[in-house]
Structure formats: structure tokens, C-alpha cells
């Protein structure tokens, strides 16, 4: 049995999920957020063709999503919005551009919710774990999205370290987790739903891993057969037993 000192969690599809998830439904949430940007732009005095603005957004988003599933799984919100606005000569101040990012993600951050099948509320799970272990978040979501989701769920203060825009599956964020926790790899646990982004790099560094199997993958390859996590669970409330068995 390893003496576990700290546990890192992925955020999206691990601590929280989207109801009736599909890429199409996820994009619909982003579309709703983008609709709320329109009044903001008009208020700032910009004139533009709304139809062209929407079509440009979708084209840019599709381009960057293709990079997401072939490279590392980061958000490209800044690039998507910047290129969309530039195409229509909408030149925003840095503060107004940041406001557009927040508006774009506002409906999304509120759509992420804990699994309804949990026998213990998410807040209680995290609170109980924090009494014994140091806790961290390692997520590819941008800082604003990460902070808002954690705030809405009431769990922000239980985490000792939050690494957003982590560029998983690249290694630096996992190495930063180990350094900040001042622990050996076998004293650390990575919990996540994505074998490629969460589990494989942690295994490479010698960490314990717990795969939260969500029942679907948006990329299809043989990695689930090639990579074996330390433990597998299907609900987050199973984590207590899984940690004891490491």
C-alpha cells in the first residue's frame, strides 16, 4: 500500500459533466453564449452582419476543435473570438475582449454539474478528501471557466493547487503538481476520465491513477487497451475505496 499525500483531479467530465452530452449539444451551449455577446458589441458601438459573424465563429471553432482532438486538448477561446472579430473588423480593448470571453463561457460554466447518481454530494466528497490529502485540479479549461465551475459548485477552497490551461497530455502540469506537493510520484494520485490526457502522462511519471470511466470517448483508438490505470471507477463516490486499494 502506498502512502498517498495528494490527489489531482481533472475537472470537466470528472468532477462535473454536461447533461445529455454530445459535441453537438456542447456547441449549442457555446452558441447560446455567443448570442449574448451580440448586445454587448452593439452597446460598444460596433456595426456588423450578424449572419456573417455567426458563420465566421463556427468556421473558426471547427478549425480549432480539429486541433484539439489531434494535438492537446486545450480551449482555443481567445483564438476563436480574436479571429472571428478581426474578420469583421471588430477591434476591442483588452478589457472588453476579456468580457466577451466571460460572456461566451457563462452559460457553459453553469451547465456543468455533478453526476446525479452520486450517493454523496460532490461538495462532501471533496471536503472529506481534503481532510486527509492535499488536493489539486489539473484541467485544460481556461482559468475563468475553471474558477467559475469550482465557485458554482462550492468547492474552490478545498484545493491547494489549481492548474488551468494545462495543455494535457503534455507533462509540465503533472510535473508542477508533483513539485508543489513535494512528494514522490508513488505518493500521488491522478483522477480523470480521459485515458490519453489524464492517465497516460501520470503513469509515465510513476503516479497512481484512477480512471473515471464515463462510458464514451470522442476519440476512437486503442489507447484504452494499451494503458492500464491503477484503478477504475464509474462514479466519483467510489474514489474512497479505490484510494484505499492503491
VEXTI-708383 format. One record per residue (C-alpha): residue in three letters; y, z, x. Coordinates in nm, 3 decimals. Layout:
N
("ALA" (Y Z X))
...
END
This chain:
246
("UNK" (0.000 0.000 0.000))
("UNK" (0.344 -0.097 0.130))
("UNK" (0.636 0.145 0.120))
("UNK" (0.885 -0.056 -0.085))
("UNK" (1.252 0.008 -0.013))
("UNK" (1.431 -0.266 -0.203))
("UNK" (1.376 -0.527 -0.472))
("UNK" (1.569 -0.852 -0.515))
("UNK" (1.579 -1.039 -0.844))
("UNK" (1.660 -1.392 -0.935))
("UNK" (1.896 -1.389 -1.234))
("UNK" (1.850 -1.682 -1.470))
("UNK" (1.506 -1.720 -1.628))
("UNK" (1.409 -1.393 -1.460))
("UNK" (1.635 -1.116 -1.588))
("UNK" (1.775 -1.329 -1.869))
("UNK" (1.675 -1.652 -2.041))
("UNK" (1.807 -1.908 -2.288))
("UNK" (1.669 -1.925 -2.640))
("UNK" (1.456 -2.235 -2.706))
("UNK" (1.520 -2.357 -2.353))
("UNK" (1.522 -2.725 -2.273))
("UNK" (1.751 -2.917 -2.041))
("UNK" (1.896 -3.091 -2.344))
("UNK" (1.983 -2.759 -2.509))
("UNK" (2.127 -2.626 -2.184))
("UNK" (2.352 -2.929 -2.153))
("UNK" (2.462 -2.880 -2.515))
("UNK" (2.586 -2.533 -2.423))
("UNK" (2.786 -2.683 -2.136))
("UNK" (2.924 -2.947 -2.374))
("UNK" (3.045 -2.673 -2.607))
("UNK" (3.215 -2.503 -2.316))
("UNK" (3.379 -2.827 -2.210))
("UNK" (3.516 -2.879 -2.562))
("UNK" (3.710 -2.556 -2.520))
("UNK" (3.876 -2.696 -2.207))
("UNK" (4.043 -2.973 -2.410))
("UNK" (4.303 -2.749 -2.584))
("UNK" (4.376 -2.582 -2.252))
("UNK" (4.453 -2.919 -2.089))
("UNK" (4.676 -3.023 -2.378))
("UNK" (4.859 -2.691 -2.357))
("UNK" (4.927 -2.766 -1.990))
("UNK" (5.091 -3.095 -2.091))
("UNK" (4.822 -3.344 -1.988))
("UNK" (4.754 -3.663 -2.184))
("UNK" (4.413 -3.830 -2.164))
("UNK" (4.146 -4.023 -2.352))
("UNK" (3.903 -3.757 -2.479))
("UNK" (3.616 -4.005 -2.512))
("UNK" (3.660 -4.117 -2.152))
("UNK" (3.687 -3.756 -2.038))
("UNK" (3.354 -3.666 -2.203))
("UNK" (3.174 -3.974 -2.072))
("UNK" (3.302 -3.908 -1.720))
("UNK" (3.188 -3.547 -1.738))
("UNK" (2.836 -3.642 -1.845))
("UNK" (2.809 -3.907 -1.577))
("UNK" (2.920 -3.665 -1.304))
("UNK" (2.696 -3.390 -1.438))
("UNK" (2.391 -3.617 -1.440))
("UNK" (2.466 -3.723 -1.082))
("UNK" (2.482 -3.367 -0.956))
("UNK" (2.187 -3.249 -1.159))
("UNK" (1.977 -3.512 -0.983))
("UNK" (2.083 -3.348 -0.656))
("UNK" (1.993 -3.007 -0.795))
("UNK" (1.630 -3.096 -0.860))
("UNK" (1.582 -3.285 -0.534))
("UNK" (1.777 -3.056 -0.299))
("UNK" (1.864 -2.690 -0.352))
("UNK" (1.924 -2.557 -0.700))
("UNK" (2.293 -2.476 -0.689))
("UNK" (2.556 -2.513 -0.955))
("UNK" (2.796 -2.802 -0.893))
("UNK" (3.061 -2.695 -1.144))
("UNK" (3.354 -2.735 -0.906))
("UNK" (3.244 -3.082 -0.801))
("UNK" (3.170 -3.193 -1.158))
("UNK" (3.501 -3.078 -1.301))
("UNK" (3.708 -3.182 -1.000))
("UNK" (3.570 -3.537 -1.001))
("UNK" (3.600 -3.560 -1.380))
("UNK" (3.963 -3.451 -1.379))
("UNK" (4.050 -3.666 -1.078))
("UNK" (3.911 -3.975 -1.251))
("UNK" (4.163 -3.925 -1.531))
("UNK" (4.449 -3.816 -1.304))
("UNK" (4.444 -3.460 -1.433))
("UNK" (4.583 -3.259 -1.142))
("UNK" (4.553 -2.885 -1.196))
("UNK" (4.684 -2.593 -0.996))
("UNK" (4.409 -2.386 -0.827))
("UNK" (4.451 -2.107 -1.082))
("UNK" (4.432 -2.347 -1.378))
("UNK" (4.126 -2.514 -1.227))
("UNK" (3.958 -2.174 -1.193))
("UNK" (4.043 -2.107 -1.556))
("UNK" (3.867 -2.431 -1.654))
("UNK" (3.556 -2.320 -1.465))
("UNK" (3.556 -1.994 -1.660))
("UNK" (3.604 -2.173 -1.993))
("UNK" (3.329 -2.423 -1.909))
("UNK" (3.079 -2.142 -1.848))
("UNK" (3.198 -1.894 -2.112))
("UNK" (2.953 -1.992 -2.385))
("UNK" (2.673 -2.021 -2.129))
("UNK" (2.719 -1.669 -1.992))
("UNK" (2.694 -1.527 -2.345))
("UNK" (2.387 -1.738 -2.425))
("UNK" (2.176 -1.577 -2.151))
("UNK" (1.981 -1.287 -2.300))
("UNK" (1.684 -1.065 -2.207))
("UNK" (1.337 -1.155 -2.329))
("UNK" (1.297 -1.027 -2.686))
("UNK" (0.931 -0.950 -2.614))
("UNK" (1.017 -0.674 -2.366))
("UNK" (0.872 -0.337 -2.464))
("UNK" (1.153 -0.168 -2.269))
("UNK" (1.518 -0.282 -2.284))
("UNK" (1.635 -0.471 -1.976))
("UNK" (1.900 -0.212 -1.901))
("UNK" (1.638 0.065 -1.898))
("UNK" (1.410 -0.138 -1.669))
("UNK" (1.685 -0.192 -1.414))
("UNK" (1.816 0.162 -1.443))
("UNK" (1.471 0.313 -1.386))
("UNK" (1.405 0.090 -1.085))
("UNK" (1.744 0.178 -0.936))
("UNK" (1.645 0.545 -0.924))
("UNK" (1.373 0.469 -0.669))
("UNK" (1.469 0.142 -0.499))
("UNK" (1.776 -0.040 -0.379))
("UNK" (1.831 -0.344 -0.599))
("UNK" (1.975 -0.687 -0.527))
("UNK" (2.046 -1.015 -0.703))
("UNK" (1.984 -1.346 -0.526))
("UNK" (2.094 -1.630 -0.752))
("UNK" (2.210 -1.988 -0.726))
("UNK" (2.455 -1.928 -1.009))
("UNK" (2.822 -1.918 -0.913))
("UNK" (2.992 -1.580 -0.872))
("UNK" (3.174 -1.591 -1.207))
("UNK" (2.858 -1.670 -1.404))
("UNK" (2.663 -1.403 -1.216))
("UNK" (2.926 -1.133 -1.268))
("UNK" (2.970 -1.216 -1.637))
("UNK" (2.598 -1.213 -1.717))
("UNK" (2.549 -0.880 -1.540))
("UNK" (2.857 -0.736 -1.711))
("UNK" (2.749 -0.852 -2.057))
("UNK" (2.401 -0.703 -2.006))
("UNK" (2.548 -0.376 -1.880))
("UNK" (2.353 -0.375 -1.554))
("UNK" (2.611 -0.469 -1.290))
("UNK" (2.649 -0.120 -1.144))
("UNK" (2.277 -0.077 -1.074))
("UNK" (2.276 -0.341 -0.800))
("UNK" (2.353 -0.257 -0.438))
("UNK" (2.387 -0.621 -0.334))
("UNK" (2.475 -0.938 -0.525))
("UNK" (2.436 -1.275 -0.357))
("UNK" (2.565 -1.557 -0.577))
("UNK" (2.571 -1.931 -0.499))
("UNK" (2.275 -1.853 -0.276))
("UNK" (2.159 -2.211 -0.216))
("UNK" (1.794 -2.115 -0.262))
("UNK" (1.539 -2.211 -0.138))
("UNK" (1.736 -2.206 0.187))
("UNK" (1.666 -1.893 0.389))
("UNK" (2.007 -1.735 0.469))
("UNK" (2.040 -1.545 0.140))
("UNK" (1.693 -1.392 0.182))
("UNK" (1.774 -1.302 0.542))
("UNK" (2.101 -1.145 0.427))
("UNK" (1.905 -0.937 0.175))
("UNK" (1.677 -0.807 0.449))
("UNK" (1.969 -0.733 0.681))
("UNK" (2.173 -0.549 0.418))
("UNK" (1.873 -0.343 0.308))
("UNK" (1.798 -0.254 0.672))
("UNK" (1.427 -0.298 0.608))
("UNK" (1.122 -0.478 0.737))
("UNK" (1.007 -0.779 0.531))
("UNK" (0.696 -0.595 0.406))
("UNK" (0.923 -0.325 0.264))
("UNK" (1.100 -0.577 0.041))
("UNK" (1.009 -0.748 -0.285))
("UNK" (1.144 -1.073 -0.428))
("UNK" (1.106 -1.124 -0.804))
("UNK" (1.165 -1.465 -0.955))
("UNK" (1.045 -1.733 -1.191))
("UNK" (1.068 -2.031 -0.956))
("UNK" (0.790 -2.070 -0.700))
("UNK" (0.989 -2.311 -0.484))
("UNK" (1.327 -2.139 -0.494))
("UNK" (1.233 -1.771 -0.516))
("UNK" (0.878 -1.714 -0.398))
("UNK" (0.807 -1.962 -0.117))
("UNK" (1.104 -1.865 0.108))
("UNK" (1.037 -1.494 0.059))
("UNK" (0.672 -1.542 0.156))
("UNK" (0.782 -1.739 0.462))
("UNK" (0.985 -1.437 0.578))
("UNK" (0.698 -1.196 0.514))
("UNK" (0.827 -1.032 0.196))
("UNK" (0.623 -0.920 -0.101))
("UNK" (0.669 -1.145 -0.403))
("UNK" (0.630 -1.112 -0.778))
("UNK" (0.626 -1.436 -0.975))
("UNK" (0.750 -1.408 -1.333))
("UNK" (0.563 -1.693 -1.498))
("UNK" (0.780 -1.830 -1.777))
("UNK" (0.533 -2.094 -1.894))
("UNK" (0.727 -2.406 -1.799))
("UNK" (0.872 -2.583 -1.498))
("UNK" (1.140 -2.850 -1.496))
("UNK" (0.992 -2.997 -1.179))
("UNK" (0.630 -3.101 -1.159))
("UNK" (0.446 -3.084 -0.829))
("UNK" (0.155 -2.899 -0.673))
("UNK" (0.352 -2.603 -0.538))
("UNK" (0.201 -2.361 -0.791))
("UNK" (-0.138 -2.439 -0.642))
("UNK" (-0.021 -2.421 -0.281))
("UNK" (0.182 -2.098 -0.295))
("UNK" (0.027 -1.763 -0.391))
("UNK" (0.267 -1.478 -0.477))
("UNK" (0.163 -1.118 -0.416))
("UNK" (0.159 -1.053 -0.791))
("UNK" (0.210 -1.248 -1.112))
("UNK" (0.359 -1.113 -1.434))
("UNK" (0.452 -1.273 -1.765))
("UNK" (0.714 -1.019 -1.878))
("UNK" (0.964 -0.820 -1.677))
("UNK" (0.844 -0.489 -1.820))
("UNK" (0.518 -0.540 -1.627))
("UNK" (0.704 -0.500 -1.299))
("UNK" (0.641 -0.127 -1.261))
("UNK" (0.264 -0.171 -1.241))
("UNK" (0.299 -0.479 -1.023))
("UNK" (0.507 -0.290 -0.766))
("UNK" (0.259 -0.003 -0.755))
("UNK" (-0.020 -0.253 -0.683))
("UNK" (0.155 -0.414 -0.386))
END
